[in-house]
Amino acid sequence: MSSSLLMDKSYKFALRIVKLYRYLSSHREYILSKQVLRSGTSIGALLSEAKYAQSKADFISKLSIALKEANETHYWLRLLKDSDYLTLQEYQNIEPDIEELIKLLVSSIKTLKGDKLIDKR
């Protein structure tokens, strides 16, 4: 899988998260929105860092942390939906993007490790 594909998708997702943060802030939701902003934008930032990793192990480590951030972002999005800050339709609009990022990260890490990585979700 091309790292530029993952970089592109994570960047576009981060832009969506920034817009979601603005939307939630305009509706006076500040706590959860800051959490999803932090974790949702850090995925791409970690992938940018990984481009200049010092070793394969460092590269895998950065991708693994990006995967953790993606899982955390998924959690915050579900919480925003279940607490009625996001409508079901709004959630269903963004949820496939985070699911895809998680799958791409899992696949990339598995390929790099050359072994089976258990998807714990």
Residue, then its C-alpha position, 0 to 999 in steps of 0.5 A: m500500500s502506498s504511503s502517499l495514499l495513507m498520507d492523503k487520506s489522513y490529511k483529508f480526514a484531519l481537515r474534516i476533523v477541523k471542520l467538525y471541531r469548528y461546528l461543535s464549538s459553534h454549538r458550545e461543545y468544547i471538551l469532546s470537540k477538543q479531544v476529537l480534534r487532538s486525536g483526529t489530527s495527530i494521525g496525519a502528523l504521526l504519518s508525516e513524522a514516520k516519513y523520516a523515521q530513523s529505522k524500520a522499528d521507528f517507522i512501525s512505532k510511529l504507525s502503531i501510535a497513529l493506529k492508537e490515535a485513530n482508534e481513540t478518534h473513533y471512540w470520540l466520534r461514537l461518544l459524540k453521536d451517542s451524546d447527541y452532539l452528532t446526528l446519526q447521519e453526521y456520524q455515518n458520514i464521517e465514520p467510514d473515513i476513520e474505519e478506512l484509516i484504521k484498516l489501512l494502518v492495520s494492513s500497513i503494520k502487518t505488512l511491515k512486521g511480516d506477521k499477523l497483527i490481531d485487530k482488537r476492535 
